[in-house]
């Protein structure tokens, strides 16, 4: 099946984005954990699906996980009306895996670039967004399960 898809908009989500200056100042080196969360948001009335990606950078201090950075982008994709996926309020959106792959690719690339700009001239510039196994993300959405721990990325990635 062919899809007629277009990137309509890419934006940072300011209400979710946060860099903790306090935690940046308190960071004394060591391991940084990076997580990635994603969510598909349908807008059937305008034939659009949004993909929201949120990454979180944390470190351990005093046996507690402290968030240094939370960064979120949203990418809107316009779809032809006949290619618009089904939506059920109870189950959510039903996207074909191939379409999810097409959406994740540019969204992850945009997140990587926007995050690099946001962390420039901070110590976090040494910790770029790790490589992401898009197939594992799609598989987690399709199967409704978590990505297995052995698969990078990205349920939780650690910089040592």
N, C-alpha and C positions, 0 to 999 in steps of 0.2 A: 504494500500500500504506500502511496506517495502522500506526503504532507505538504501543504502550502502554509508555511510558517514564517513569521517575520518578528524580529526583535523590535518592540515598540518603545521600550523605555528601560533604562537602568538607573537605579538610584540607591543612595545610601538611606538607611532607615534611622534617622537621628534619635528617635525615641528609644531605640534598643542599643545604639552604639555608645560605648563608654570606655574611656581610658582612665584607670585609677592612678592618679598621680601619687597618692599615698602608697599604694602597693608597688608602683615603679620605684619609688624611693626606698622602700623597705626590702626590695629584692636584693639578695646578697649572693647571687649566683646559684647554680644548681639546675635541677631538672625543671623544664617547662612542659606542661601538658597542653596539647592543642586538641580541641574537639570541634566537630562540625555537625550542625543540625540543618535539616532542610524541610521545607513544607511547600506543597503545591496548593495555590489558592485560585479557585475558578471564579470567573466573572462571565457567566453564560450570556448575560444580556448584551455585552459588548464583544463577545467572541474572543475573550482573552483569558489566558491562564498566567498567573504570576508564580514565580519560583523564588521563595525566600530562603537565603542561605545565611546562617549565623555561625561564626567561629568564635571560640572562647580560648584565651590563653590564661592558664593558671599556673601557680607554683605552690609548693608545700612549704609551710612555715608553722612551727609549733603544732605539728600533727594535724593541721587544718589546711584545706585547699582554699587559696586566695586568688580571686580573679584580678588579673592585671589589665586585660583587654577583652572587650566583647564588641564584635564588629558584625554588622548585618547589612546585606544588600538585598534588593528585590529587583528582579528582571521580569518585565511583562512581555509575553509572546502573543501575537495576534494569530489566530487560526481561522481558516475558512469555515463558514458556518457548517458545512457538511462534514468537516474534519473535527468539529468540536466534540470533545469527549463527554461521556455521560457523567452526570453528577447526581448523587443521592445524599440528602442531608445526613443520613445515618452513617453511610459508609465513606463519604467523601468523594473524591474524583477518581474516575477510572481511566487512567492513561495507558496506552500501549507502551511496552518497554522501549521500543525503538524511538518513540517520540520523547520519552523521558531522557534517553541518551542524547538526543539532539538538543534538548533544553539544558541539561546539566553541563555540557561542554562549554558553551560560551558563558554560562553563569559562573562556573568555577574559575574560568579565565578572568572574568571581570572582578570577581572577589579577590583573586590573587593580586591583580594589578592595583585595585583600589586600596587593598590592605597595605601593599608596599608603599604607596604614596602616603598613607596615614601614619605608618610607623617609621618613615624616613627621619633620619637624625635622632633616633632614639635607640636604646640598646636592643629593642625588638626588631630592628632591621636585620639583625643577625639570625632571626628566626622566621624565615618566610613560611608561607602556608605550604605544608608538605605536599608531595604528589598524592593525588586522590584517585583511587580506583573507582571510576564511575560505574563500572559494571556491578561492583559490590553495593553501591548506593541504590542502584536500580533494583537489584535483587532484594534488598531489604524492603523497599517500597512494595514490590510485587508480592513477596512472601509475607509481608507484615511482621517481619522479625528483625532482630538486631543483627548487625554485621558481626560475624564471628571474630573473636579477639585476635586470632592470628592474621587477619586480613588488614593490611594497611591500605588505605585509610578509609574512613577515618571515624572510628568511634572514639578513639583516644590515642593520640600519638605523643610520644615523649622525646623531647630534645634532652640529651644528657650533657 
